[in-house]
Amino acid sequence: MAEENFPTPKTESSTGGGWRYKLGMAMFILPVFSMVLAPILIPLLGLSAADTAALIGGIVIGGELVWFASIPLLGKEGFKRVKNQMFSKLKLTDKPISKARHNWGIALAGGALAFQMLVLIWIVGGFFYLGEGHLTDGVGGVTFAEEATAMVYTIIASVVAFFVGVWVLGGRFVDRLHAALVWHEEQ
């Protein structure tokens, strides 16, 4: 009997039309949102530190498991296509960038580092000002827990802004920076 033209799991998942591909895409995308939003939103619920850590850890681990489980549903070709689509948006451009884009990139990368250092100086300076016996007291009218939370969010935002700034600056900037940091022995 001649081979009939039934959709196989490989062709169905690679074309994007089958239920396996759609379920795989949902399982690929939705955990990313939960893993990113959980550490930001769960501390706002007012749970104890242990409950917050356990809940965030469970959501992140569960999200990772669901994300990895999506790969067999997408199939080899479907996973390659999704991966290429997602990471193609993040590639650094080798084209020359405008002066405005350069200024924005420098402002994002440099400003993020400067802001993070200012917050760190404020908190460390406040501890020196208050003295050794008041390390858990707040600086500037806020509690120590609020300062710690602000510092964590500041670090996360600064790291994200720094990498966005480097991405905005493009590939040539990264190449120039790399060349400036590499030792070239004089001939």
HUVEN-V801112 format. One line per field, one symbol per residue. ss: DSSP state (h for helix, s for strand, l for the rest). A space follows every 50 residues. Layout:
BEGIN
ss = ???
END
This chain:
BEGIN
ss = llllllllhhhhhhhlllhhhhhhhhhhhhhhhhhhhhhhhhhhhlllhh hhhhhhhhhhhhhhhhhhhhhhhhhhhhhhhhhhhhhhllllllllllhh hhhhhhhhhhhhhhhhhhhhhhhhhhhhhhlhhhlllllllllhhhhhhh hhhhhhhhhhhhhhhhhhhlhhhhhhhhhhhllllll
END
